[in-house]
Amino acid sequence: MTKKYFTALVNYNNWTDAMIMEWLNQIGEEQWTLTISSSFSSVRETAVHMVSAKKIWIDFWNKETDPVYLSTTFQGTREDLIKVWERSSVDLQMVIENYPEEEYMDPITFIYPNGKQGQMIFWETFLHFINHATYHRGQLVTLLRQTGFTNFSNTDLATYFINIGI
């Protein structure tokens, strides 16, 4: 695992998140809150979960003393969430740019949403984060399709590397 590899994944993740934010800016309030059966009950709830996960992993990697899951406290608007998402994208970029490569094998302590503590090696937590984001992006696309949204862009990793990436 190298910094170049991790940076490429962060850039890809932030690129796809920017597309999602663009999609969310195009939908109406009814599409945002429409109840749909999935892991989360709406586009809104799925997006809040995605931003919460991004933000909490940044807090764990920065060894914040009292990390809080955004999903347990967020009461804002779609625009408020997108602002938090944009800030988290910048923060994620900074974490990876500044994370010492020699610490990629060091353990990261984290807290599950149920309050139990866990620990994994940094590079494992980072790959988990990337995989988790990809999983929920797929769900979000399905949810958005069910609300009638069709103005999608391709978020495949191959598309990113061929057209945008390194």
N, C-alpha and C positions, 0 to 999 in steps of 0.2 A: 504494500500500500504506500503510495507516494502522495505528496501534497498536490502534485499535478493531477493525479487521478481524483482526489477528493475535490479539488477546485472545479474540475470538469463536471462532476456530479452536482455540486452546488450551483454552478452556472446553469446546468440543465434544469434542475429543480426550480430555480428562480425564474427561468424562461417560461416553463410550463405554468408556474403560479401566476405570472404576469398575464398569460393568455386566459387563465381561469378568471382572474379579476376583470379582465376585459369582457368576458362572457357575462359575468354577474352584473356588470354595469349595464348590460343590454336587456336584462329581463325586468319584468314588472313585479310589483309587490306580491301579486297573487302567485306568480311563479316561484318567488322567493320563499313563500311560506306554505305553499300547497302541501297537504299531508299526503305522503307517498310511502308505501311499505318498502323498507330497505333497512340497512344497519342503523340509519338515523332517519327520522320521520319527515325530513324536508331537505330541500337544497340548502336552506339556511342552517339547519342543524349539522349537516355534513360539512359545510364550509367552516362553521365555528369549530367543529372537531379538528379539521385539518389545520387551521391556524393555531388552535390550542396546542396541538402536538408539536408543531414547528417551534412555537414559542417556548414550550416547556423543555424540549431537548436543548435549546439554546441555553436556557437557565441551568440545566443539569451540567452541560459542558463548561459553563462559566462558573460552576460551583456556587450558584446563588444560595444564600442561607435559608430563604423561605420561599421556594418556588410555588406558584399557585397555577393550577390548571385554569386557563382562560374560560374553558367550557363550563366551569362551575360558577363563574361570576359575570359573564358577558350578558349585558342587557341592551347593547347599542343597536344602531341601525346597520344596514348593509354597508353604507358608506363608512361608518365607524370601523367595521370589521375589516374592510379593504385597507383603511389607513394602518391598522395594526398589522395586517398581512404585509403591506409594503415595508413597514419598519422592520418586521421580522426577517424579510428577505435581505435587507441591508445588514442586519445583525448576524444572520447566518453566514453571509459572505465574509464578514469581519472575523467571526469565530474561526472559520477554516483558513483564512489567510494568516491568522495569527497563532493558530494552534501548533505547538512545536511537534514536528514530525517524530522526534524521539519519544514523545508521549502517546503515540498511537496505540501502543500496547498496554498503556496504563488503565486501571479500572476506573469506571465512572459509576458512582452511586446515584441511584434514581429512586423515585417514589412512584409506585403505581397509583392510578386514580383511587383505588380502594384503601390507600394509605400504607400498604406493605412496601417494604424497601427491597430493592433489587440491585444487582451489580453486574456489569458486563464491561468488556474491554472497549475502549473508545471507538476503535474502528468498527467493532460489531454494532455499537449503538448507532453510529453514523449510517452504516448500511441498512440497519433496521429502519431508521428514519426515512431514508430514500425509498425503500420498499413500501413502507407504510403510506407515504405520500402518493406513490404510484397506484397502489390499491384503491385509495379513496378518490383519486382523480377519475379512475374508471367508473366508480360508483356515481360520482358527480355527473359525468357525461350521461349515464343512463338516467339519472334523475332529471337532468335538464331536458333530455329528449322526451321524457314523460310529461313535462310541462309544456311541450310544444316548441322548445328552443331548437333551432337547427343551424345556427351560424357558427359552427365549430371550425377550429383549425387543428391540424395534425400535431399531436404532442409526443409522438414516438421518439425514442432516444435516437434511432437511426436518422430521422428527419433532422433532429437537432445537430447531430455530428456532421451530417452531409452538408447542411445548409448554413448553420450558424456556428457550431462548435469549433474545437481546436483542429 
